[in-house]
Amino acid sequence: MSFPSIPHRIKWITSVVLVFVLTMSLLRVIFYWGYQARASVSVLPAFIMGLRYDLKFASILGLFLLLITSIKLINPFRKQYIVSFWNIFLSLVWVILLFLYVADYFHFDYLHERLNASVLNYLEDASISAGMVVESYPIWPVIIVLSLLSVISFLLFRRLLNYFMIQQPVAKFNAVFFIAHFLLLGSLVFGKVGQFNLRWSDAFTLGNDFSANLALNPLQSFFSTLSFKNSTADINKVKEGYPMMAAHFGLTNANSKNLSLERSWAPDDSALGKPNIVLVICESFSAYKSSAFGNALHTTPFFDSIASKGILFERCFTPAYGTARGVWATITGIPDVEQPRTASRNPAAVNQRTIINDFAGYEKMYFLGGNPAWANIQGLLSNNIKDLHLYMQYDFKAPKVDVWGISNKNLFLEANGILKKQTKPFFAIIQTADNHRPYTIPEEDRDEFKMIHTSADSLKKSGFESIAELNAFRYTDFSFRKFMEAAAKEPYFKNTLFVFVGDHGIPGDAGKMFPNSWTENKLTCEHVPLLFYAPSWLQPSRESQICSQVDVLPSTAALAKIPYTNIALGRNIFEPIPESRQTAFIFDVDRNTIGMVGEGNYYYKNLKSKKEDFVSVTSNNKPGSGSDSIRNRLAKMTDAWHETAKYLLIHNKRP
């Protein structure tokens, strides 16, 4: 039995791909050789992941060649006149790649970061930037070497193409080879098996900054940051707002030169003895849809019952709408003010300080029923939470029920099974997902969980769009109950602080539950419950002060009597402060507005048109004439928070 010969065009494309892979791998070795002093762990995993990135980008070039040379007029094996073009083209691409690696090498030397799109901002002061480069680095020798290498690369690619052209031609083109080659290159571009392709954030799952940077190549880091090249803060505006921010946080060591908001907190005693923490980030847990806030459909009877035994903050807001932004704000204590994408997708912002690391001696765990590669959340978590154990869909026995992974109930029960085995204090985060389209209610729960039906009018008055949404919201409460009933049977329960917070709210009609401004100005998108529950040692109360999702970690640490250092924008909401400092910053991505809720009002303005508005959040009346000073104060605070948040996205780095 004879097999058809592989077409020479496919052999040529494969050889070109290998040349680029070998080049990038060699350049990674040079990078390691130059900066190996920064390595503190084995770098073999970084080299393996780096090879996957190299294969990804070399295969993109290979796919381009495979598809474009399928056109007879530009196929070098069919038309002799196009041969020189491909030799010049490939040598040019190779030299550009080399140039990017050189720029990346010195960029890392200067800023300790791989090359990213923010470097394009230096073009605004091109002459100054060029002068700095010429005076700081051996730019002329580099240019000479690159020129010589461009000639060598042309000769290399010319010889490579000639080698395959002079071979005996294949009698008949076999489409099977084309399809197989296309699928092979496509799989290498995708980069891994799973729901999501190989992304920059995968490098940061290595758990070490140098390993992550070693694994990346400049193509990955540069193109991943193109949409963030203008996301830097206006440093003059940051400095202008700094005195107000320093006063807001009560800094006694304010320093307008380094713009630090660092403040430390320590308990008077540590009598609690390191309680466990379980932080539940609840998908789309909008306050006005919960019966704890007066919803007539009795949607959350179990949450209501534990809220009556815990400390419920009735006026908690998320800084923005969206799960990725909610997780970011909770973990970092900084509002995600990136536009149009989220901060978790910005490679330049992947290095973040979090108060979770102040819980010394704690096991750190994160439970998610789906895939954390979504929105690059995995990079944020694994790179910044020290010694994190990340549990995801494939770590659980429960079956996947929809695109979001396993059900909330099974996520809670699987998490409980792991938590009850812990011998050290732990900080565990459980992120739910069921309260989201497609609103799946698992078949296994349909006997115990009773779905309800109600009229369209009743749904509308209670802020729900459909029966499916209503029952999914109720199923979240059902899952809470199953978890807490299981946890209450375990020894860890008595010494555990449970914290529940919504990742964001949901836009909709809050009806008569809240003043009209909540619906008209989409405050329903950001208003969420915040509950601290530890029945053995917390006194129940309902708090009406305004607070924010960014306050969750410092407040949790304070309740647990864990000393911490904070340079972000959250505060301990259990410390009494004047009403003027009880505020919540809000960034509405869809309306392109920034604003501040405080002192019974909401001020906001459009970032593009600069149009402003000022409304009451306590009644349907307009703010009184005596509220001008509040409006002016909130307007200044809004700008200060916005600029400071943009600044901290890049300057909240781990120690």
C-alpha positions as CSV (number, residue, x, y, z in Angstrom):
1,M,0.0,0.0,0.0
2,S,1.5,3.4,-1.0
3,F,0.8,6.7,0.7
4,P,0.6,10.0,-1.2
5,S,3.6,12.3,-0.9
6,I,3.2,15.4,1.3
7,P,2.9,18.5,-1.0
8,H,6.0,20.6,-1.1
9,R,4.0,23.7,-0.2
10,I,3.0,22.2,3.1
11,K,6.6,21.1,3.8
12,W,7.8,24.6,3.1
13,I,5.1,26.2,5.4
14,T,6.0,23.7,8.1
15,S,9.7,24.6,7.9
16,V,8.9,28.3,8.1
17,V,6.8,27.7,11.2
18,L,9.7,25.8,12.8
19,V,12.2,28.5,12.0
20,F,10.0,31.0,13.8
21,V,9.4,28.7,16.8
22,L,13.2,28.0,17.1
23,T,13.9,31.7,16.9
24,M,11.5,32.6,19.6
25,S,12.6,29.7,21.8
26,L,16.3,30.8,21.4
27,L,15.3,34.4,22.3
28,R,13.6,33.1,25.4
29,V,16.8,31.4,26.5
30,I,18.6,34.7,26.0
31,F,16.0,36.5,28.1
32,Y,16.5,33.9,30.8
33,W,20.3,34.2,30.6
34,G,20.0,38.0,30.9
35,Y,17.6,38.0,33.9
36,Q,18.1,34.7,35.6
37,A,19.0,36.3,38.8
38,R,15.3,37.1,39.3
39,A,14.3,33.4,39.1
40,S,13.4,31.9,42.5
41,V,11.8,28.6,41.4
42,S,12.2,26.0,38.7
43,V,11.7,27.7,35.3
44,L,11.0,24.5,33.3
45,P,7.2,25.0,33.5
46,A,7.7,28.5,32.2
47,F,9.8,27.2,29.2
48,I,7.1,24.6,28.4
49,M,4.3,27.2,28.5
50,G,6.5,29.6,26.5
51,L,6.9,27.0,23.8
52,R,3.1,26.9,23.6
53,Y,2.9,30.7,23.1
54,D,5.6,30.4,20.4
55,L,3.8,27.7,18.6
56,K,0.6,29.8,18.8
57,F,2.1,32.8,17.0
58,A,4.2,30.8,14.6
59,S,1.1,28.8,13.6
60,I,-0.8,32.1,13.0
61,L,1.8,32.9,10.4
62,G,1.6,29.3,9.1
63,L,-2.2,29.5,8.7
64,F,-1.8,32.8,6.8
65,L,0.7,31.2,4.4
66,L,-1.5,28.1,4.0
67,L,-4.6,30.0,3.1
68,I,-3.1,32.9,1.0
69,T,-0.9,30.6,-1.1
70,S,-3.9,28.5,-2.0
71,I,-4.5,31.3,-4.5
72,K,-2.7,30.2,-7.6
73,L,-1.4,33.7,-8.6
74,I,0.6,34.0,-5.3
75,N,1.6,30.4,-4.9
76,P,5.4,30.3,-5.3
77,F,5.2,26.7,-6.4
78,R,2.9,27.7,-9.3
79,K,4.2,31.2,-10.2
80,Q,7.9,31.9,-10.4
81,Y,7.5,35.7,-10.4
82,I,6.2,35.6,-6.8
83,V,9.1,33.7,-5.3
84,S,11.2,36.9,-4.5
85,F,8.2,38.5,-2.8
86,W,7.8,35.6,-0.3
87,N,11.5,35.6,0.5
88,I,11.5,39.3,1.2
89,F,8.2,39.1,3.1
90,L,9.3,36.3,5.4
91,S,12.7,37.9,6.1
92,L,10.9,41.2,6.9
93,V,8.5,39.5,9.3
94,W,11.5,37.7,10.9
95,V,13.4,41.0,11.4
96,I,10.4,42.8,12.8
97,L,10.0,39.9,15.3
98,L,13.6,40.2,16.2
99,F,13.2,44.0,16.7
100,L,10.2,43.4,19.0
101,Y,12.2,41.0,21.1
102,V,15.1,43.5,21.4
103,A,12.6,46.3,22.4
104,D,11.0,43.8,24.8
105,Y,14.4,42.9,26.4
106,F,15.2,46.5,27.2
107,H,11.6,47.4,28.1
108,F,11.9,44.7,30.8
109,D,15.2,46.1,31.9
110,Y,13.7,49.5,32.3
111,L,10.2,48.8,33.7
112,H,10.5,45.1,34.9
113,E,7.5,44.3,32.6
114,R,7.3,42.6,29.2
115,L,6.7,44.8,26.2
116,N,3.1,46.0,26.1
117,A,1.0,48.5,24.1
118,S,1.5,51.3,26.7
119,V,4.8,51.8,25.0
120,L,2.9,53.5,22.1
121,N,2.1,56.4,24.5
122,Y,5.7,57.4,24.3
123,L,5.1,58.4,20.7
124,E,3.3,61.5,22.0
125,D,6.8,62.7,23.1
126,A,8.7,60.9,20.4
127,S,11.8,63.1,20.3
128,I,12.3,63.0,24.1
129,S,11.6,59.2,24.2
130,A,14.0,58.6,21.3
131,G,16.7,60.7,23.0
132,M,16.3,58.7,26.2
133,V,16.6,55.4,24.3
134,V,19.7,56.5,22.4
135,E,21.4,57.7,25.5
136,S,20.5,54.7,27.7
137,Y,21.0,51.7,25.4
138,P,23.4,50.6,22.7
139,I,20.9,51.5,19.9
140,W,23.4,51.9,17.0
141,P,25.1,48.5,17.5
142,V,21.6,47.0,17.7
143,I,20.6,48.6,14.4
144,I,23.8,47.3,12.7
145,V,23.2,43.8,14.0
146,L,19.6,43.8,12.9
147,S,20.7,45.0,9.4
148,L,23.1,42.1,9.1
149,L,20.6,39.7,10.3
150,S,18.0,40.9,7.8
151,V,20.4,40.0,5.0
152,I,21.1,36.6,6.6
153,S,17.4,35.9,7.1
154,F,16.7,36.7,3.4
155,L,19.3,34.2,2.3
156,L,17.9,31.6,4.8
157,F,14.3,31.9,3.5
158,R,15.5,32.0,-0.1
159,R,17.4,28.8,0.3
160,L,14.6,27.2,2.2
161,L,12.1,27.9,-0.6
162,N,14.5,26.9,-3.3
163,Y,15.1,23.6,-1.5
164,F,11.5,22.5,-1.8
165,M,11.0,24.0,-5.3
166,I,13.7,21.9,-6.9
167,Q,12.4,18.7,-5.5
168,Q,10.3,16.3,-7.7
169,P,6.8,17.8,-7.8
170,V,3.9,15.8,-6.3
171,A,1.8,14.5,-9.2
172,K,-1.5,15.3,-7.6
173,F,-2.5,17.6,-4.8
174,N,-4.1,15.7,-1.9
175,A,-6.8,17.7,-0.1
176,V,-6.4,15.5,3.0
177,F,-3.0,17.1,3.7
178,F,-4.4,20.6,3.4
179,I,-7.2,19.9,5.8
180,A,-4.9,18.0,8.3
181,H,-2.4,20.9,8.2
182,F,-5.1,23.5,8.7
183,L,-6.5,21.6,11.7
184,L,-3.1,21.1,13.2
185,L,-2.1,24.8,12.9
186,G,-5.6,25.8,14.1
187,S,-5.2,23.7,17.2
188,L,-1.8,25.2,17.9
189,V,-3.3,28.7,17.6
190,F,-6.0,27.8,20.1
191,G,-3.3,26.5,22.3
192,K,-5.0,24.2,24.8
193,V,-7.8,21.7,25.3
194,G,-10.9,23.4,26.9
195,Q,-13.5,26.1,26.5
196,F,-11.0,29.0,26.3
197,N,-7.9,29.4,24.1
198,L,-4.4,30.0,25.4
199,R,-4.3,33.5,26.8
200,W,-1.7,35.8,28.5
201,S,-3.4,35.1,31.9
202,D,-2.4,31.4,31.6
203,A,1.2,32.5,32.2
204,F,0.3,33.9,35.5
205,T,-1.1,30.6,36.8
206,L,2.6,29.6,37.2
207,G,2.4,31.5,40.5
208,N,5.7,33.4,40.1
209,D,6.2,36.8,38.5
210,F,9.5,35.9,36.8
211,S,8.2,32.6,35.5
212,A,5.1,34.3,34.1
213,N,7.2,36.9,32.3
214,L,9.6,34.3,31.1
215,A,6.8,32.3,29.6
216,L,5.3,35.2,27.7
217,N,6.6,36.5,24.5
218,P,6.4,40.1,23.3
219,L,3.8,39.3,20.7
220,Q,1.4,37.9,23.3
221,S,1.9,40.7,25.8
222,F,1.9,43.5,23.2
223,F,-1.3,42.5,21.3
224,S,-3.1,41.5,24.5
225,T,-2.7,45.1,25.8
226,L,-3.5,47.0,22.6
227,S,-7.0,48.0,23.8
228,F,-5.5,49.2,27.1
229,K,-2.7,51.5,25.7
230,N,-4.6,54.7,26.8
231,S,-5.8,53.4,30.2
232,T,-3.2,55.2,32.2
233,A,-4.3,57.9,34.7
234,D,-3.6,61.7,34.2
235,I,-1.0,62.1,36.9
236,N,-1.8,65.8,37.3
237,K,-5.4,65.0,38.0
238,V,-4.4,62.3,40.5
239,K,-2.2,64.8,42.3
240,E,-5.0,67.3,42.3
241,G,-7.4,64.9,43.9
242,Y,-4.9,63.4,46.3
243,P,-5.5,65.8,49.3
244,M,-9.2,65.0,49.2
245,M,-8.6,61.3,49.0
246,A,-6.1,61.5,51.9
247,A,-8.6,63.4,54.0
248,H,-11.3,60.9,53.0
249,F,-9.3,58.0,54.4
250,G,-8.0,60.0,57.4
251,L,-4.4,59.7,56.5
252,T,-2.0,61.1,59.1
253,N,1.1,60.6,56.8
254,A,-0.2,62.0,53.5
255,N,2.5,62.4,50.9
256,S,1.6,64.2,47.7
257,K,4.9,63.2,46.1
258,N,4.5,59.4,46.2
259,L,0.6,59.6,46.2
260,S,0.4,56.8,48.7
261,L,-2.9,55.9,50.4
262,E,-1.2,53.3,52.6
263,R,-2.8,52.8,56.0
264,S,-2.5,50.0,58.5
265,W,-5.0,48.5,60.9
266,A,-4.4,46.3,63.9
267,P,-6.9,45.0,66.5
268,D,-6.8,45.9,70.2
269,D,-6.7,42.2,70.9
270,S,-6.8,38.9,69.0
271,A,-9.2,37.0,71.2
272,L,-11.0,35.4,68.2
273,G,-8.1,33.1,67.4
274,K,-8.1,33.2,63.6
275,P,-11.7,32.5,62.6
276,N,-12.3,30.9,59.2
277,I,-13.6,33.1,56.4
278,V,-16.1,32.0,53.7
279,L,-16.8,34.8,51.3
280,V,-19.6,34.1,48.9
281,I,-19.7,36.2,45.7
282,C,-23.3,35.9,44.6
283,E,-24.0,36.1,40.8
284,S,-26.5,38.9,39.9
285,F,-27.7,39.1,43.6
286,S,-29.6,42.3,43.1
287,A,-31.0,43.8,46.3
288,Y,-34.4,44.9,45.0
289,K,-35.1,41.3,43.8
290,S,-34.6,39.9,47.3
291,S,-37.4,39.7,49.9
292,A,-34.9,40.9,52.5
293,F,-35.4,44.3,50.8
294,G,-39.2,44.1,50.5
295,N,-39.7,42.1,47.3
296,A,-43.3,40.9,47.4
297,L,-42.6,37.5,45.8
298,H,-40.9,36.1,48.8
299,T,-37.9,35.2,46.7
300,T,-35.2,34.6,49.4
301,P,-36.7,33.2,52.6
302,F,-33.5,31.5,53.7
303,F,-31.3,34.5,53.1
304,D,-33.8,36.6,55.0
305,S,-33.5,34.3,58.0
306,I,-29.8,34.5,58.2
307,A,-29.8,38.2,57.5
308,S,-32.0,38.7,60.6
309,K,-29.2,36.9,62.6
310,G,-26.3,38.7,61.0
311,I,-25.2,42.2,60.1
312,L,-26.9,43.3,56.9
313,F,-25.7,46.5,55.1
314,E,-28.8,47.8,53.3
315,R,-27.0,50.4,51.2
316,C,-24.0,48.5,49.6
317,F,-23.1,49.3,46.0
318,T,-20.8,47.7,43.6
319,P,-18.5,50.1,41.7
320,A,-19.6,48.8,38.4
321,Y,-21.9,46.3,36.6
322,G,-20.5,43.0,35.5
323,T,-19.1,39.9,37.2
324,A,-15.5,40.4,36.2
325,R,-15.6,44.0,37.5
326,G,-17.2,42.8,40.7
327,V,-14.6,40.1,41.4
328,W,-11.9,42.6,40.6
329,A,-13.3,45.2,43.1
330,T,-13.7,42.6,45.8
331,I,-10.3,41.1,45.5
332,T,-8.3,44.3,45.0
333,G,-10.4,47.0,46.7
334,I,-10.2,49.1,43.5
335,P,-13.1,50.0,41.2
336,D,-12.6,48.6,37.7
337,V,-12.7,51.7,35.6
338,E,-11.1,50.2,32.5
339,Q,-12.9,51.0,29.2
340,P,-14.2,49.3,27.2
341,R,-12.7,46.0,28.4
342,T,-12.2,45.0,32.1
343,A,-9.1,45.4,34.2
344,S,-8.8,41.6,34.6
345,R,-8.1,41.5,30.9
346,N,-5.3,44.0,31.1
347,P,-1.9,42.3,31.4
348,A,-0.3,45.5,32.7
349,A,-2.6,45.3,35.7
350,V,-2.2,41.6,36.6
351,N,0.1,42.4,39.5
352,Q,-2.2,43.4,42.4
353,R,-2.0,43.6,46.2
354,T,-4.9,42.0,48.1
355,I,-5.7,42.0,51.8
356,I,-6.4,38.2,51.5
357,N,-2.6,37.8,51.8
358,D,-2.6,39.5,55.2
359,F,-4.4,36.4,56.5
360,A,-1.1,34.8,57.5
361,G,-1.2,31.1,58.3
362,Y,-4.5,30.6,56.5
363,E,-5.2,28.2,53.7
364,K,-6.5,30.1,50.7
365,M,-9.1,28.6,48.5
366,Y,-11.3,29.7,45.6
367,F,-14.3,27.7,44.4
368,L,-15.9,28.3,41.0
369,G,-18.3,25.9,39.3
370,G,-17.0,26.8,35.8
371,N,-13.8,27.8,34.1
372,P,-11.8,30.7,35.7
373,A,-10.1,31.4,32.4
374,W,-13.2,33.4,31.5
375,A,-12.4,37.2,31.5
376,N,-8.8,36.2,32.6
377,I,-9.9,36.0,36.2
378,Q,-7.6,33.0,36.7
379,G,-4.6,35.3,36.1
380,L,-5.8,37.8,38.7
381,L,-6.4,35.1,41.3
382,S,-3.5,32.7,40.9
383,N,-0.9,35.5,40.4
384,N,-1.9,37.5,43.4
385,I,-3.3,35.3,46.1
386,K,-0.3,33.5,47.7
387,D,-0.5,29.7,47.7
388,L,-4.1,29.7,46.4
389,H,-5.9,26.4,45.8
390,L,-8.1,27.1,42.9
391,Y,-11.0,24.6,42.5
392,M,-12.9,24.7,39.2
393,Q,-15.4,22.6,37.2
394,Y,-13.0,19.7,36.4
395,D,-12.0,19.3,40.1
396,F,-15.5,18.4,41.1
397,K,-17.5,15.1,40.9
398,A,-20.8,16.9,40.2
399,P,-21.8,17.0,36.5
400,K,-21.8,20.1,34.4
401,V,-25.3,21.5,34.0
402,D,-24.8,24.3,31.5
403,V,-22.2,26.7,30.2
404,W,-21.4,28.0,33.7
405,G,-20.4,24.6,35.0
406,I,-21.9,22.7,37.9
407,S,-24.9,23.9,39.8
408,N,-24.7,26.3,42.7
409,K,-26.0,23.6,45.1
410,N,-23.4,21.1,44.1
411,L,-20.7,23.8,44.1
412,F,-21.6,24.6,47.7
413,L,-21.7,21.0,48.8
414,E,-18.4,20.1,47.1
415,A,-16.8,23.2,48.7
416,N,-18.2,22.1,52.1
417,G,-16.7,18.6,51.6
418,I,-13.3,20.2,51.2
419,L,-13.6,22.8,53.9
420,K,-14.6,20.2,56.6
421,K,-11.3,18.4,56.1
422,Q,-9.2,21.5,56.8
423,T,-6.9,21.4,59.8
424,K,-5.7,25.0,59.5
425,P,-7.8,28.2,59.5
426,F,-8.9,29.0,55.9
427,F,-10.0,31.9,53.8
428,A,-12.4,30.4,51.1
429,I,-14.2,32.3,48.3
430,I,-17.1,30.6,46.6
431,Q,-18.3,32.3,43.4
432,T,-21.8,31.3,42.2
433,A,-23.1,31.4,38.7
434,D,-26.6,29.8,38.3
435,N,-28.5,33.1,38.7
436,H,-27.7,33.9,35.1
437,R,-29.1,33.0,31.7
438,P,-29.8,30.3,30.7
439,Y,-31.4,30.1,34.2
440,T,-30.8,26.3,34.6
441,I,-32.7,24.4,37.4
442,P,-31.0,21.0,37.5
443,E,-33.3,18.0,37.1
444,E,-31.9,16.4,40.2
445,D,-33.3,19.3,42.4
446,R,-36.8,19.6,40.8
447,D,-38.5,17.4,43.4
448,E,-37.1,19.3,46.4
449,F,-37.0,22.7,44.8
450,K,-40.5,23.7,43.9
451,M,-40.7,26.1,41.0
452,I,-43.5,28.7,41.2
453,H,-45.6,30.5,38.6
454,T,-47.1,33.9,38.8
455,S,-48.7,36.5,36.6
456,A,-46.8,38.8,34.2
457,D,-48.1,41.8,36.2
458,S,-46.8,40.4,39.4
459,L,-43.4,39.6,37.9
460,K,-43.2,43.2,36.5
461,K,-44.1,44.8,39.9
462,S,-41.4,42.7,41.6
463,G,-38.7,43.5,39.0
464,F,-38.5,40.2,37.1
465,E,-38.6,39.7,33.4
466,S,-39.6,36.1,33.3
467,I,-40.6,33.1,35.3
468,A,-37.3,31.5,34.5
469,E,-35.4,34.5,36.0
470,L,-37.6,34.4,39.1
471,N,-37.0,30.7,39.8
472,A,-33.3,31.0,39.1
473,F,-33.2,33.7,41.8
474,R,-35.1,31.5,44.1
475,Y,-32.8,28.6,43.3
476,T,-29.9,30.7,44.5
477,D,-31.6,31.0,47.9
478,F,-32.3,27.2,47.9
479,S,-28.5,26.7,47.3
480,F,-27.6,29.0,50.2
481,R,-29.9,26.9,52.4
482,K,-28.4,23.6,51.4
483,F,-24.9,24.9,52.0
484,M,-25.5,26.4,55.4
485,E,-27.4,23.3,56.5
486,A,-24.5,21.1,55.5
487,A,-21.9,23.5,57.0
488,A,-23.8,23.8,60.3
489,K,-23.2,20.1,60.9
490,E,-19.4,20.5,60.7
491,P,-17.0,21.5,63.4
492,Y,-15.7,24.5,61.4
493,F,-19.0,26.2,61.3
494,K,-18.9,27.7,64.8
495,N,-15.6,29.5,64.2
496,T,-16.4,30.8,60.7
497,L,-17.4,34.2,59.5
498,F,-19.6,33.9,56.4
499,V,-19.8,37.0,54.1
500,F,-22.3,37.2,51.3
501,V,-22.1,40.0,48.7
502,G,-23.5,40.3,45.2
503,D,-21.1,40.5,42.3
504,H,-23.4,43.2,40.8
505,G,-27.1,44.0,40.6
506,I,-29.5,43.8,37.7
507,P,-31.0,46.7,35.7
508,G,-34.8,46.8,36.1
509,D,-37.8,48.4,37.6
510,A,-37.5,48.6,41.4
511,G,-41.1,49.7,41.5
512,K,-42.2,51.1,44.9
513,M,-39.4,49.3,46.8
514,F,-37.1,52.3,46.2
515,P,-37.4,55.9,45.0
516,N,-37.7,56.4,41.3
517,S,-34.1,57.5,41.0
518,W,-32.9,54.0,41.6
519,T,-34.7,52.7,38.5
520,E,-34.2,55.8,36.3
521,N,-30.5,56.1,37.0
522,K,-29.8,52.3,37.0
523,L,-28.7,52.2,40.6
524,T,-30.4,48.8,40.6
525,C,-27.4,47.6,38.6
526,E,-25.0,48.2,41.5
527,H,-27.2,47.9,44.6
528,V,-26.4,44.5,46.3
529,P,-26.8,42.9,49.8
530,L,-23.8,42.7,52.0
531,L,-24.2,40.3,54.9
532,F,-21.7,39.3,57.7
533,Y,-23.0,36.2,59.4
534,A,-21.4,34.5,62.4
535,P,-24.2,33.7,64.8
536,S,-22.0,32.5,67.6
537,W,-20.2,35.9,68.0
538,L,-21.8,38.6,65.9
539,Q,-24.7,40.7,67.2
540,P,-27.5,41.1,64.6
541,S,-28.2,44.5,63.1
542,R,-29.3,46.2,59.9
543,E,-27.0,49.0,58.9
544,S,-28.2,51.9,56.6
545,Q,-24.8,53.6,56.0
546,I,-23.6,53.7,52.4
547,C,-20.8,51.4,51.7
548,S,-19.1,49.7,48.7
549,Q,-18.0,46.3,47.5
550,V,-14.4,47.5,47.8
551,D,-15.0,47.6,51.5
552,V,-15.5,43.9,51.8
553,L,-12.0,42.7,52.5
554,P,-10.9,45.4,55.0
555,S,-14.1,45.0,56.9
556,T,-13.8,41.2,56.9
557,A,-10.2,41.4,58.2
558,A,-11.3,43.8,60.9
559,L,-14.1,41.6,62.1
560,A,-11.7,38.6,62.2
561,K,-9.2,40.8,64.0
562,I,-6.5,40.3,61.4
563,P,-4.0,43.2,61.0
564,Y,-3.7,44.4,57.5
565,T,-2.1,47.1,55.3
566,N,-4.3,48.8,52.7
567,I,-3.2,51.0,49.8
568,A,-6.5,50.6,47.9
569,L,-9.8,52.3,48.2
570,G,-11.8,50.1,50.6
571,R,-12.4,51.0,54.2
572,N,-13.4,49.2,57.4
573,I,-17.1,49.9,57.6
574,F,-17.3,48.9,61.2
575,E,-15.3,52.0,62.2
576,P,-17.6,55.0,62.8
577,I,-17.0,57.9,60.4
578,P,-19.0,61.0,59.5
579,E,-21.8,60.7,57.1
580,S,-19.9,62.8,54.6
581,R,-17.4,60.0,54.3
582,Q,-19.9,57.3,53.8
583,T,-19.9,57.1,50.0
584,A,-19.9,54.7,47.1
585,F,-18.2,55.4,43.8
586,I,-20.1,54.1,40.7
587,F,-18.8,53.7,37.1
588,D,-21.5,53.0,34.6
589,V,-19.8,51.6,31.6
590,D,-22.9,51.5,29.4
591,R,-23.9,55.1,30.0
592,N,-20.3,56.2,30.2
593,T,-20.8,58.0,33.5
594,I,-19.0,58.2,36.8
595,G,-20.7,59.2,40.0
596,M,-20.9,59.1,43.8
597,V,-23.7,58.1,46.2
598,G,-23.5,59.9,49.5
599,E,-25.5,61.9,52.1
600,G,-28.8,60.7,50.6
601,N,-28.0,61.8,47.0
602,Y,-26.5,60.6,43.8
603,Y,-24.2,62.8,41.7
604,Y,-23.1,61.6,38.3
605,K,-21.7,63.0,35.0
606,N,-21.1,61.8,31.5
607,L,-17.4,61.3,30.7
608,K,-17.9,62.4,27.1
609,S,-20.5,65.1,27.1
610,K,-19.7,66.3,30.7
611,K,-23.5,66.6,31.4
612,E,-24.2,66.3,35.1
613,D,-27.1,65.4,37.3
614,F,-27.9,65.3,41.0
615,V,-30.8,63.3,42.4
616,S,-32.1,62.1,45.7
617,V,-31.9,58.4,46.6
618,T,-34.1,58.7,49.7
619,S,-37.3,60.2,48.1
620,N,-38.9,61.1,44.9
621,N,-38.4,64.8,45.6
622,K,-35.6,66.9,44.1
623,P,-32.6,67.6,46.4
624,G,-33.3,70.8,48.4
625,S,-31.7,74.2,47.8
626,G,-29.4,73.5,50.8
627,S,-27.8,70.6,49.0
628,D,-25.5,72.5,46.7
629,S,-22.5,72.0,49.1
630,I,-23.2,68.2,49.0
631,R,-23.4,68.3,45.2
632,N,-20.1,70.1,44.9
633,R,-18.4,67.8,47.4
634,L,-19.6,64.7,45.6
635,A,-18.6,66.1,42.2
636,K,-15.0,66.7,43.4
637,M,-15.0,63.3,45.1
638,T,-16.2,61.6,41.9
639,D,-13.3,63.0,39.9
640,A,-10.8,62.2,42.6
641,W,-12.0,58.6,42.9
642,H,-12.0,58.1,39.2
643,E,-8.5,59.3,38.6
644,T,-7.1,57.5,41.7
645,A,-8.8,54.3,40.6
646,K,-7.1,54.5,37.2
647,Y,-3.8,55.2,38.8
648,L,-4.1,52.4,41.3
649,L,-5.0,49.8,38.6
650,I,-1.3,50.0,37.7
651,H,0.2,51.1,41.0
652,N,-1.4,48.6,43.5
653,K,1.4,46.2,43.1
654,R,2.2,43.5,45.6
655,P,5.1,44.3,48.0
